[in-house]
């Protein structure tokens, strides 16, 4: 379509997100609707109908606070359609493709077309997912990381490279299990692996501003100033002694990359550096950057919460390029959460 067309149903929305050919939306009353492809029953409407061209209410009569969907298919990521939602009471549900028995409930069922409660009785603040891909038509491998309302970090699903942070590589893990270290977390990032080798790195920001990473470390992705250890199965503190307010990450082929924004407003990057993506002034693609290195340019950065993305000296009458990342994905070094208004101010 060459112009915007109103989504049918007359609903009022507070949040809409999508992945691949699937879309979910939460209304202002907290109802969850879905439309698009229904592979593996991922829309959660208790139906195996192939697709829906208008919003359909997700079954269960629940009131939803958030929804995440991971729906991919292709040469290196197989076919994996999953959805994870948190209700207004903090309960987590999952549905869709469970062929690798990676959902947060121990069962041999390979697909669910309606939401199923994640076991453990925990109250969740946020849950993210990560896919370590396979080749051909085989389903991708999925992992999930959840932060409870008390800041405790749990993981479940696929555990290649020890990426769940449980001190082992046992896989899959079919119920939420506490990540080692008793970390009190504000944020967790899991870098997708765009290859068929199961590379995955996870980093978490604690309430004290420290960053811990684990999983694949082949290009310095865990920030240990060394690549002598290929992977870590439990969290290790990123070197440098910096205090961070937010972290960002992207997945590249075998080379996940991460950035940390310090309290002082400086941006540091480490890990994969294909095409100089870290912004540190080098092209160390095959080796990567194994310790936090400042992004060049003497730029002071701020989070979207302060409504200022960057501060740089400007000259009146001069044109400056501004590049924004795709919303709600985490591509960087910055992303703007879906639905958030962006304000640009010139202080001249």
C-alpha positions as CSV (number, residue, x, y, z in Angstrom):
1,X,0.0,0.0,0.0
2,X,1.3,3.4,-0.9
3,X,-0.5,5.3,1.9
4,X,-1.5,4.6,5.5
5,X,-4.6,2.6,6.0
6,X,-6.4,2.4,9.4
7,X,-6.1,-1.0,11.1
8,X,-9.6,-2.4,11.3
9,X,-11.6,-3.1,14.5
10,X,-11.9,0.4,15.9
11,X,-9.5,-0.4,18.8
12,X,-7.4,2.1,20.7
13,X,-3.8,1.0,21.1
14,X,-1.1,1.7,23.7
15,X,1.7,-0.5,22.2
16,X,2.2,-2.3,18.9
17,X,5.2,-4.5,17.9
18,X,6.1,-7.1,15.3
19,X,8.7,-9.5,14.0
20,X,8.9,-11.1,10.6
21,X,5.4,-11.4,9.3
22,X,3.6,-11.3,12.7
23,X,2.1,-8.3,14.6
24,X,0.9,-7.9,18.2
25,X,-0.9,-5.0,19.8
26,X,-2.0,-4.2,23.3
27,X,-5.0,-2.0,23.6
28,X,-5.5,0.8,26.1
29,X,-7.6,-1.6,28.2
30,X,-4.7,-4.2,28.2
31,X,-6.3,-6.7,25.8
32,X,-3.8,-8.4,23.4
33,X,-4.5,-8.8,19.7
34,X,-2.5,-10.4,16.9
35,X,-2.5,-10.7,13.2
36,X,-0.4,-11.8,10.3
37,X,1.2,-15.3,9.9
38,X,0.1,-17.9,12.4
39,X,3.0,-20.4,12.0
40,X,3.1,-22.8,14.9
41,X,0.1,-21.0,16.4
42,X,2.2,-18.0,17.3
43,X,-0.7,-15.6,17.3
44,X,-2.1,-17.3,20.4
45,X,-5.7,-17.4,19.1
46,X,-6.2,-21.2,19.7
47,X,-6.2,-21.8,16.0
48,X,-4.0,-23.3,13.3
49,X,-5.4,-21.1,10.6
50,X,-2.4,-20.0,8.4
51,X,-2.9,-16.3,8.7
52,X,-5.2,-13.5,9.8
53,X,-5.6,-10.2,8.0
54,X,-7.2,-8.3,10.9
55,X,-6.6,-8.2,14.6
56,X,-7.8,-11.3,16.5
57,X,-8.0,-11.4,20.3
58,X,-5.4,-13.6,22.0
59,X,-7.2,-16.2,24.1
60,X,-7.2,-16.4,27.9
61,X,-8.9,-13.2,29.0
62,X,-5.7,-11.8,30.5
63,X,-4.7,-8.2,30.9
64,X,-1.3,-7.6,29.3
65,X,1.5,-5.2,30.2
66,X,4.1,-6.2,27.5
67,X,4.6,-8.6,24.6
68,X,7.6,-9.8,22.7
69,X,7.6,-11.8,19.5
70,X,10.6,-13.5,17.8
71,X,9.5,-14.7,14.3
72,X,12.1,-15.5,11.7
73,X,12.7,-17.8,8.8
74,X,15.5,-18.1,6.3
75,X,18.7,-19.8,5.3
76,X,20.6,-19.4,8.6
77,X,17.8,-19.0,11.2
78,X,15.6,-21.9,10.3
79,X,12.0,-21.3,11.2
80,X,11.1,-20.1,14.7
81,X,7.9,-18.4,15.7
82,X,7.5,-17.6,19.4
83,X,5.8,-15.1,21.6
84,X,6.4,-14.1,25.2
85,X,4.0,-11.9,27.2
86,X,3.9,-10.4,30.7
87,X,0.5,-9.7,32.3
88,X,-0.4,-6.7,34.4
89,X,0.2,-8.9,37.5
90,X,3.7,-9.8,36.4
91,X,3.0,-13.4,35.3
92,X,4.8,-14.6,32.1
93,X,3.3,-16.7,29.3
94,X,4.8,-18.2,26.2
95,X,3.4,-19.8,23.0
96,X,4.3,-20.8,19.5
97,X,7.2,-23.0,18.4
98,X,8.5,-25.2,21.3
99,X,10.2,-27.8,19.1
100,X,13.5,-27.5,21.0
101,X,11.6,-27.7,24.3
102,X,13.0,-24.3,25.3
103,X,9.9,-22.7,26.7
104,X,9.7,-22.0,30.4
105,X,7.6,-25.1,31.2
106,X,8.7,-28.7,31.1
107,X,6.7,-30.4,28.4
108,X,7.3,-32.4,25.2
109,X,4.7,-30.5,23.2
110,X,6.3,-28.9,20.2
111,X,3.9,-26.0,19.6
112,X,1.2,-24.1,21.5
113,X,-1.5,-22.0,19.9
114,X,-2.6,-20.3,23.1
115,X,-0.6,-18.8,26.0
116,X,0.9,-21.2,28.6
117,X,2.0,-20.0,32.0
118,X,5.8,-20.0,32.6
119,X,6.5,-22.1,35.7
120,X,8.1,-20.9,38.9
121,X,5.6,-18.4,40.3
122,X,7.9,-15.5,39.7
123,X,6.8,-11.9,39.2
124,X,8.5,-10.5,36.1
125,X,9.5,-7.0,35.2
126,X,10.9,-7.8,31.7
127,X,11.8,-10.7,29.5
128,X,14.0,-10.7,26.4
129,X,14.7,-13.5,23.9
130,X,17.7,-14.6,21.8
131,X,18.0,-16.9,18.8
132,X,21.0,-19.0,18.0
133,X,20.3,-20.0,14.4
134,X,20.3,-23.2,12.5
135,X,20.5,-23.9,8.8
136,X,17.8,-24.9,6.4
137,X,14.2,-25.6,7.6
138,X,15.2,-26.8,11.1
139,X,13.8,-24.5,13.8
140,X,16.2,-22.1,15.4
141,X,17.4,-22.4,19.0
142,X,15.9,-19.9,21.4
143,X,16.9,-18.7,24.9
144,X,15.1,-16.3,27.2
145,X,16.3,-14.0,30.0
146,X,13.9,-12.5,32.5
147,X,14.4,-9.9,35.3
148,X,12.0,-10.1,38.2
149,X,10.5,-7.1,40.0
150,X,13.1,-7.6,42.7
151,X,15.9,-7.4,40.1
152,X,16.8,-11.1,40.1
153,X,17.9,-12.6,36.7
154,X,16.7,-15.9,35.4
155,X,17.4,-17.8,32.2
156,X,15.9,-20.7,30.3
157,X,16.1,-22.4,26.8
158,X,19.0,-23.1,24.6
159,X,22.4,-23.0,26.4
160,X,25.2,-23.2,23.7
161,X,28.5,-21.6,24.8
162,X,27.0,-21.5,28.4
163,X,25.0,-18.5,27.3
164,X,22.4,-19.0,30.0
165,X,25.0,-18.1,32.6
166,X,24.2,-21.2,34.8
167,X,27.8,-22.5,35.0
168,X,27.3,-25.3,32.5
169,X,26.3,-26.0,28.9
170,X,23.4,-28.4,29.6
171,X,20.7,-27.7,27.0
172,X,17.8,-27.1,26.9
173,X,16.8,-25.7,30.3
174,X,13.0,-25.9,30.4
175,X,12.2,-23.7,33.4
176,X,13.5,-20.4,34.7
177,X,16.8,-20.9,36.5
178,X,18.7,-18.2,38.5
179,X,21.8,-16.9,36.7
180,X,24.9,-17.4,38.8
181,X,26.3,-14.4,40.8
182,X,23.1,-13.2,42.5
183,X,23.2,-10.1,40.3
184,X,20.6,-7.4,40.9
185,X,19.9,-6.3,37.4
186,X,18.4,-3.3,35.7
187,X,18.9,-4.5,32.1
188,X,19.9,-7.6,30.2
189,X,20.9,-7.9,26.5
190,X,21.3,-11.1,24.5
191,X,23.0,-10.8,21.1
192,X,21.5,-12.9,18.4
193,X,23.8,-15.2,16.5
194,X,23.5,-14.8,12.7
195,X,25.3,-18.1,12.0
196,X,24.6,-21.8,12.4
197,X,27.3,-22.2,15.0
198,X,25.4,-21.3,18.2
199,X,27.4,-18.2,19.0
200,X,25.7,-16.1,21.6
201,X,26.8,-13.5,24.2
202,X,24.8,-12.0,27.0
203,X,25.5,-8.9,29.0
204,X,23.7,-7.5,32.1
205,X,23.7,-4.1,33.8
206,X,23.5,-4.2,37.6
207,X,21.9,-1.7,39.9
208,X,25.4,-0.5,40.9
209,X,26.3,0.3,37.3
210,X,28.5,-2.7,36.6
211,X,28.3,-4.8,33.5
212,X,28.7,-8.6,33.5
213,X,28.9,-10.7,30.3
214,X,28.9,-14.4,29.6
215,X,28.7,-16.8,26.6
216,X,30.8,-16.5,23.5
217,X,34.1,-14.6,23.8
218,X,35.8,-15.4,20.5
219,X,36.2,-11.7,19.5
220,X,36.4,-10.2,23.0
221,X,32.6,-10.1,23.4
222,X,32.7,-10.5,27.2
223,X,35.0,-7.5,27.7
224,X,37.8,-9.4,29.5
225,X,40.7,-7.8,27.7
226,X,41.5,-11.2,26.3
227,X,40.2,-13.9,23.9
228,X,42.2,-16.7,25.5
229,X,39.0,-18.1,27.0
230,X,36.6,-18.9,24.1
231,X,33.4,-18.8,26.2
232,X,32.2,-18.2,29.8
233,X,29.3,-20.2,31.3
234,X,28.9,-17.8,34.2
235,X,28.9,-14.0,34.4
236,X,32.3,-12.2,34.4
237,X,32.7,-8.5,35.3
238,X,33.6,-6.4,32.2
239,X,37.1,-4.8,32.8
240,X,37.8,-1.1,33.1
241,X,36.1,-0.1,36.4
242,X,33.6,2.1,34.7
243,X,30.1,2.9,36.0
244,X,27.3,2.5,33.3
245,X,23.8,3.8,33.1
246,X,22.7,1.8,30.1
247,X,24.0,-0.9,27.7
248,X,23.3,-1.6,24.0
249,X,24.1,-4.5,21.7
250,X,23.7,-6.0,18.3
251,X,24.2,-9.5,16.8
252,X,26.6,-10.0,13.9
253,X,27.8,-13.2,12.3
254,X,29.8,-14.8,15.1
255,X,30.6,-11.3,16.4
256,X,28.1,-9.8,18.9
257,X,29.0,-6.2,19.7
258,X,28.2,-4.2,22.9
259,X,28.3,-0.6,24.1
260,X,28.0,0.9,27.5
261,X,27.0,4.5,28.3
262,X,28.7,5.7,31.4
263,X,27.3,8.0,34.1
264,X,29.6,10.7,32.7
265,X,28.0,10.4,29.2
266,X,30.9,8.6,27.5
267,X,30.2,5.7,25.2
268,X,32.4,2.6,25.2
269,X,32.3,-0.4,22.9
270,X,33.7,-3.9,22.9
271,X,33.3,-7.2,21.0
272,X,32.8,-7.7,17.3
273,X,34.0,-4.8,15.1
274,X,33.1,-5.8,11.6
275,X,33.2,-2.7,9.3
276,X,34.3,-0.6,12.3
277,X,30.8,-0.9,13.8
278,X,32.0,-0.1,17.3
279,X,33.0,3.4,16.3
280,X,36.4,3.2,18.1
281,X,38.4,4.3,15.1
282,X,39.6,0.8,14.0
283,X,38.6,-2.0,11.7
284,X,39.5,-5.0,13.9
285,X,36.9,-7.3,12.3
286,X,38.5,-10.7,12.8
287,X,40.0,-10.0,16.2
288,X,37.4,-7.6,17.7
289,X,37.9,-5.3,20.7
290,X,38.3,-7.2,24.0
291,X,37.9,-4.4,26.5
292,X,35.7,-1.3,26.6
293,X,37.1,1.3,24.3
294,X,35.7,4.8,24.0
295,X,33.8,5.8,20.9
296,X,35.8,8.4,19.1
297,X,34.8,12.1,18.6
298,X,34.7,13.5,22.1
299,X,30.9,13.2,22.0
300,X,28.7,13.3,25.1
301,X,25.8,10.9,24.9
302,X,22.5,10.8,26.8
303,X,19.6,8.3,27.0
304,X,16.2,8.9,25.3
305,X,14.8,9.3,28.9
306,X,16.4,12.7,28.9
307,X,15.2,13.3,25.4
308,X,18.6,14.2,24.2
309,X,20.3,11.6,22.0
310,X,23.6,13.3,21.5
311,X,25.4,16.6,22.1
312,X,27.9,17.9,19.6
313,X,29.2,21.4,18.6
314,X,27.3,22.7,15.6
315,X,27.7,25.7,13.3
316,X,24.6,27.7,12.4
317,X,23.7,27.3,8.7
318,X,25.6,24.0,8.4
319,X,23.8,20.7,7.5
320,X,24.5,17.7,9.7
321,X,23.4,14.1,9.0
322,X,21.5,12.3,11.8
323,X,21.0,8.5,11.6
324,X,18.5,6.7,13.9
325,X,18.4,3.0,14.5
326,X,15.3,0.8,13.8
327,X,12.9,1.1,16.7
328,X,12.8,-1.5,19.5
329,X,15.5,-3.7,18.0
330,X,18.6,-2.6,19.9
331,X,20.8,-1.9,16.9
332,X,23.2,0.8,17.9
333,X,25.0,2.3,19.2
334,X,21.5,3.6,20.0
335,X,18.0,2.6,19.7
336,X,14.7,4.4,20.4
337,X,12.0,2.3,22.1
338,X,8.9,1.8,20.0
339,X,6.4,4.6,20.3
340,X,8.7,7.0,22.1
341,X,8.7,10.6,20.9
342,X,12.0,12.0,19.9
343,X,12.8,15.6,20.6
344,X,15.7,17.4,19.0
345,X,16.8,20.7,20.5
346,X,19.3,23.1,19.2
347,X,21.1,25.1,21.9
348,X,22.7,27.9,20.0
